[in-house]
């Protein structure tokens, strides 16, 4: 099963497909189905539970069946006045009205409201008088949703506007009528015509596009014949006979169907092909035969739509992005992957994707655009690494000219997946994992302890115009506007970061208020270590720089220990033990400086917080990058 799922992932990563036809891992709401297997055959639905008095359910054998049967009370009858009571009494010699008289009583029905009416000039059809007639709505003119729409959206919108104007012109309506809803009935003929219009593109240039439009035939009363054609000599003779028969019938003042039968006979004799009998309009009018109109069946599609506009000019230039080949796909060389994303090879990158998605194939396949899942993950890694693509415009141009909002939506979705995976992992490595994965020098130096190294670093930010932001973010230590954050590392090499704070905060204040000391307290209470056959709590040994004042804060959170270099007042010297201790701590903290280097290795972080950048997105990149670095680089200690 895993091999099949993996091959399916590789196939989806090598070819683009539409989002609505491909499984993107997004759960769809399904209707709840009732399991009828547990319901007895005699019961169709469970009986609802009722709260009744026990005496009401007790069976009394003295009561008869009729007494036990529930009787439905009759509704209250309306009280009649004495005058109406006397009118209802039967008088002697007067019969009651029979049922036949009631049936013969004429009931005048009120006509309903007209909802649909044909907008064709002179057409009397509407949904009230012709309930079996189909009506087709004229497409409405809907505004564009985006200020910078795509090319295909511009073409489709211009085609819809041209289609509405052409239909309204042919039905003798106002072509610029945008608000009202218009309908055309099926009793008219329709045709497919070609019309052209100019479209203004996003770059300001105009493009002529030709459409095939399905519209009602005819262009208004000006093109209709002023006089009715009398047809050929045969048609004229038939019409003359019908008029004579009709005149004779009017003189006799009685109804007869002889003239209609005569017309039918003469029509059959005049045309040998019975499947295509075409009567002249004048003959049909004289014979009072309704002539069948409308060719809706020739143009209506499978979905029941009649009016449509299909562009036919330069359709190859306006192809869909889903038809393009993927920019990147599985099977890339390791050098190309390392140059663009920072991962040493493609295998490491795919392994991290599986870890971040917790092995869920549905989450891996989730997409926000027409790009493949492989393209979206690769685009996020390349933008965070920020070596080959340094601007959003470069990302848009490289990946099929995506819009800026689409690119940011993809990056935010992937960062959210990585942030969720980071929060689901334990913040620290357990005591046993730390001892098994660390080097021998750490095991000999910190035997039976749980050391963790903490440090602070600053990330450059631009100068804020707001006075409050300028004061909060300016750091006197770095002499610039910046953000500060905590970084930790364990001897086994596991590293991590804490949320960014404004640069005006001090290291000691950040250590006391950030909240990671409480998390360490909770972790050491749950990660018990067996010592001499007993489960005991091994407290954290926090290794700080000498600038921290952290002993009291660490002791208040689970009595944690603190190790940092000794410091003296000015003009005072260290003794022998203080010198050796400070040198040892400084030597151990050399590896922690490499952790700071790795945590800021991503180009998007090393460039700092730029103008018009999103602070929440930048903080997510800072937190997820250190989590990602644990899987793409060798351990720093």
FENTAJO-V964253 format. One record per pair of residues at least 12 apart in sequence whose ideal C-beta (glycine too) atoms are under 7 Angstrom apart, sorted by the first residue. I is the first residue (numbers start at 1). J is the second residue. Records with the same first field share a line. If there is no record, write none. Layout:
# FENTAJO-V964253
I: J ; J
This chain:
# FENTAJO-V964253
5: 361
9: 361 ; 364 ; 365
10: 330
12: 365 ; 372 ; 373
13: 329 ; 330 ; 372 ; 373 ; 374
14: 326 ; 329 ; 330
15: 326
16: 322 ; 324 ; 326 ; 370 ; 371 ; 372
17: 322
18: 322
19: 367 ; 370
23: 365
24: 365 ; 366 ; 367
25: 362 ; 363 ; 365 ; 366
26: 366
111: 128
112: 128
114: 126 ; 127 ; 128
115: 127
116: 135 ; 183
117: 183
118: 135 ; 183 ; 184 ; 185
119: 171 ; 173 ; 182 ; 183 ; 184
120: 171 ; 184 ; 188 ; 216
121: 171 ; 172 ; 221
123: 185
125: 185 ; 187
133: 185 ; 186 ; 187
134: 186
135: 183 ; 185
136: 183 ; 184 ; 306 ; 307
137: 181 ; 183
138: 164 ; 167 ; 168 ; 182 ; 183 ; 184 ; 307
139: 160 ; 163 ; 164 ; 307
141: 160 ; 161 ; 164 ; 178
144: 157
148: 202
151: 201 ; 318
152: 318 ; 320
154: 199 ; 201
155: 199 ; 209 ; 311 ; 318
158: 197 ; 199 ; 209
159: 211 ; 309 ; 311
160: 309
162: 195 ; 197 ; 211 ; 309
163: 213 ; 307 ; 309
166: 195 ; 213 ; 215
167: 215 ; 216 ; 307
168: 182
169: 219
170: 215 ; 216 ; 218 ; 219 ; 220
171: 184 ; 216
172: 220 ; 221
184: 216
186: 294 ; 296
187: 293 ; 294
188: 216 ; 293 ; 294
189: 217 ; 293 ; 294 ; 295
190: 214 ; 215 ; 216 ; 217 ; 295 ; 296 ; 299
191: 215 ; 217
192: 212 ; 213 ; 214 ; 299
193: 213 ; 215
194: 210 ; 212
195: 211 ; 213
196: 208 ; 209 ; 210
197: 209
208: 313
209: 311 ; 313
210: 312 ; 313
211: 309 ; 310 ; 311 ; 312
212: 310 ; 312
213: 309
214: 299 ; 306 ; 307 ; 308
228: 281 ; 282
229: 282
230: 282
231: 280 ; 282 ; 283
234: 270
235: 280 ; 282 ; 283
238: 266 ; 283
239: 282 ; 283 ; 286
241: 262
242: 259 ; 263 ; 286 ; 287
243: 286
245: 258 ; 259 ; 262
246: 259
260: 287
263: 287
267: 279
279: 291
321: 370 ; 400
322: 370
324: 400
326: 372 ; 375
327: 375 ; 398 ; 399 ; 400
328: 374 ; 375 ; 378
329: 374
330: 374
332: 346
334: 346
337: 349
339: 388
340: 382 ; 385 ; 388
341: 378 ; 381 ; 382 ; 385
342: 385 ; 632
343: 632
344: 632
348: 631 ; 632
349: 381
351: 631
352: 628 ; 631 ; 632
353: 377
355: 421 ; 631
356: 417 ; 418 ; 421
357: 417
358: 421
363: 417
368: 409 ; 410 ; 413
369: 402 ; 406 ; 410
371: 399 ; 400
375: 399
376: 410 ; 414
377: 414
379: 395 ; 399 ; 410
380: 410 ; 411 ; 414
383: 395 ; 411
384: 602 ; 604 ; 621 ; 625
385: 602 ; 603
386: 602 ; 603 ; 604 ; 607
387: 603
392: 404 ; 407
395: 407
412: 617
415: 617 ; 620 ; 621 ; 624
418: 624 ; 627 ; 628
419: 620 ; 623 ; 624
422: 623 ; 624 ; 627
427: 496 ; 519 ; 523
428: 452 ; 490 ; 523
429: 490 ; 492 ; 494
430: 527
431: 450 ; 527 ; 529 ; 538
433: 492
434: 490 ; 491 ; 492
437: 492 ; 493
438: 491 ; 492
442: 491
446: 491 ; 541
449: 541
450: 524 ; 538 ; 539 ; 540 ; 541
451: 491 ; 541 ; 543
452: 488 ; 490 ; 540 ; 542 ; 543
453: 488 ; 489 ; 543 ; 589 ; 592
454: 486 ; 488 ; 542 ; 543 ; 544
455: 487 ; 545 ; 592 ; 596
456: 484 ; 486 ; 507 ; 510
457: 485 ; 487 ; 596 ; 600
458: 475 ; 478 ; 482 ; 484 ; 503
459: 482 ; 483 ; 500 ; 605 ; 608 ; 609
460: 480 ; 482 ; 608
461: 473 ; 481 ; 482 ; 483 ; 608 ; 609
462: 481 ; 609 ; 610 ; 611
463: 481
464: 481
471: 504
472: 502 ; 504
473: 502 ; 503 ; 504
474: 503 ; 504
475: 503 ; 504
478: 503
481: 503
482: 503
483: 500 ; 501 ; 502 ; 503 ; 609
484: 501 ; 503 ; 505 ; 510
485: 497 ; 498 ; 499 ; 500 ; 501 ; 622
486: 498 ; 510 ; 514 ; 516
487: 595 ; 596 ; 599
489: 592 ; 595 ; 636 ; 637
491: 637
493: 635 ; 636 ; 637
494: 630
495: 595 ; 599 ; 626 ; 629 ; 630 ; 636
496: 626 ; 627
497: 599 ; 622 ; 623 ; 626
498: 514 ; 516
499: 619
500: 619 ; 622
507: 547 ; 548
508: 548 ; 549 ; 550
511: 548 ; 550 ; 553
512: 553
517: 553 ; 554 ; 557 ; 560
518: 557
520: 540 ; 560
521: 557 ; 558
524: 537 ; 538 ; 539 ; 540 ; 558
525: 537 ; 558
539: 558 ; 559 ; 560 ; 561
540: 560 ; 561
541: 561 ; 563
542: 554 ; 560 ; 561 ; 562
543: 563 ; 564 ; 585 ; 588 ; 589
544: 562 ; 564
545: 564 ; 589
546: 564 ; 565 ; 567
548: 564
550: 562
563: 585
564: 585
565: 582 ; 585 ; 586
566: 578 ; 581 ; 582
591: 636 ; 637
594: 636
595: 636
598: 629 ; 633 ; 636
599: 625 ; 626 ; 629
602: 625
604: 621
605: 621 ; 622 ; 625
